[in-house]
């Protein structure tokens, strides 16, 4: 008797899920950039109370922290959309391309957020949302 074994593979779309999960950490790193090792009394990062320290930040550091929050907020929908698309048997190439485009748009979104370009940021956010919706439905028949 011959048995057929199905081998699951880690698709590009799944790699994009991993990258999306790491983006909030990248944003936190941007917000903290240059403050690690600096005394707290001189504005250095306070690892004893990191959330309060981040809440006191201004300008690009505050925007990087807001991008971190937004990255966490968008993560469940992206993860769900990729899983649903896989479960529905979406064409892998198209799914991979859409997931990659989503990640690129999220990276641009973070850059626009940190740079203080609200209109460009909002346009990029909207495009990423539309791509995420497309991912969700790419396997719909």
C-alpha positions, 0 to 999 in steps of 0.5 A: 500500500502506498501512502501519499504524504502532503507536505505543507510549505511555508509560502511567501504569504506566510513569510509576509505574516512573520514580517508583519508581526515584526513590524511593530517591533521595528516601530518601537525600535525607531521610537527608542532609537538613540536613547538606549544607554542614555540616562533617564534624567537626560531623556534616555529610554526607561525600561522600568516604565516603557509605556509611560516613557513612550507616551511622553515622546514627541514628534517623530518618536511619538509618530513611530510609537503610533505606527507601532500601535497601528501595526498591531491593529492591522495585524489580525486582519492580515493574518486572518486574510492570509489564512482564509485565502490559503484555506480557500485554495487561492492561487499561490502566486497571486496570494504571494504577490498581494501579501508582498505588496501589503508588506511594502505598503505597510513599510511605506506607511511607517516611513510616511508616519515617522516622517510626518506626512499625514496625507501620504500616510493615509493614502498608503494605509488605504491602499494597504487595507484594499490589498488586505481585502483583496487577499481575503477574497482572492480564493473566493469562488 
